[in-house]
Amino acid sequence: MEELQSITVSEERLEDCRDVVEMDLQDLIGRTLSSGFSREEVLIAISELVAEDFAAFVKLPSVH
C-alpha cells in the first residue's frame, strides 16, 4: 500500500473551486431531498462517495 506523503493545494484555487462546487452541491442536495430522502441520508451518501473517490485518488483502501 502506498502511503500518502502530502497533498498541496493552492488556497486561492481551493476557494474558487469550493465556490463552483457549492452551488452544484446545494442543487444536488435539494433534488435528492425532493426525491424523498432525508438530509442525513443525502449527506452520508455524498460523504461516502467523496471518501471513495478520494481513496482512489490517493490509492488508499476505501472503508465501507
C-alpha positions as CSV (number, residue, x, y, z in Angstrom):
1,M,0.0,0.0,0.0
2,E,1.3,3.4,-0.9
3,E,1.5,6.0,1.9
4,L,0.2,9.5,1.3
5,Q,3.1,11.9,2.0
6,S,1.4,15.2,1.3
7,I,-1.1,17.0,-0.8
8,T,-0.5,20.6,-1.7
9,V,-3.4,22.7,-2.9
10,S,-3.4,26.4,-3.5
11,E,-5.7,28.1,-1.0
12,E,-6.9,30.6,-3.7
13,R,-7.7,27.8,-6.2
14,L,-9.4,25.8,-3.5
15,E,-11.6,28.7,-2.6
16,D,-12.5,29.2,-6.2
17,C,-13.3,25.5,-6.6
18,R,-15.4,25.5,-3.5
19,D,-17.5,28.4,-4.9
20,V,-18.2,26.4,-8.0
21,V,-18.8,23.1,-6.2
22,E,-21.0,24.6,-3.5
23,M,-23.7,25.7,-6.0
24,D,-23.9,22.3,-7.6
25,L,-23.8,20.6,-4.2
26,Q,-26.8,22.6,-2.9
27,D,-28.7,21.8,-6.1
28,L,-27.9,18.1,-5.7
29,I,-28.9,18.1,-2.1
30,G,-32.2,19.9,-3.0
31,R,-33.0,17.5,-5.8
32,T,-32.3,14.5,-3.6
33,L,-34.4,15.8,-0.7
34,S,-37.3,16.3,-3.1
35,S,-36.9,12.6,-4.1
36,G,-37.9,11.7,-0.5
37,F,-34.5,11.2,1.2
38,S,-33.7,12.8,4.5
39,R,-30.9,15.4,4.8
40,E,-28.9,12.9,6.9
41,E,-29.2,10.2,4.2
42,V,-28.1,12.7,1.5
43,L,-25.1,13.9,3.4
44,I,-24.0,10.4,4.4
45,A,-24.3,9.2,0.8
46,I,-22.3,12.2,-0.5
47,S,-19.7,11.7,2.2
48,E,-19.2,8.1,1.3
49,L,-18.9,8.9,-2.4
50,V,-16.3,11.6,-1.8
51,A,-14.4,9.2,0.5
52,E,-14.3,6.5,-2.2
53,D,-13.2,9.0,-4.8
54,F,-10.5,10.4,-2.5
55,A,-9.3,6.9,-1.6
56,A,-9.0,6.0,-5.3
57,F,-7.1,9.3,-6.0
58,V,-4.5,8.7,-3.3
59,K,-4.6,5.0,-3.8
60,L,-5.7,4.1,-0.3
61,P,-8.1,1.4,0.6
62,S,-11.7,2.7,1.0
63,V,-13.8,2.0,4.1
64,H,-17.3,0.6,3.5
